[in-house]
Amino acid sequence: MVGELDQDAAPDVIAARPGDGLAPALHTMAKALRVQAGALGVPAAAVDDFGGFEGQYEQIEKVAAHHGNHRS
């Protein structure tokens, strides 16, 4: 059944094909990819909210310099 599809067939066309569990497997894989992609964006968004990586490096340098000058 899958062999009859063109290699450029849209995912929804493939998923609509009945037989041997292909559609459920594709849906499960697509869901996992969406979850993974969303999770990867969370840390990047958090860093962006605090001035991006460059801003974070500046803050680290300021804190390091402050602590370096005030050791007991």
C-alpha positions, 0 to 999 in steps of 0.5 A: 500500500505504501509503495503506491505512494509518490515520494512527495506525498503529503504526510496527511495523505500517507497517514490516511492510508489504511494498513499495517499500523503506519498511520498510528506510527506516523501520528506518534512520531509527529507528536513526539517531534512536536513535543521535542521541538517545543521543549528545545525552544523553552531554554532559548526563549528564557535566555532571550527574555534576559538579554540573550546570551551576550547579555548573560555573559556580561552579567556573569562577568560583572558578578565575577568581577565583583566577587573577585574584588571583594574576597575576604 
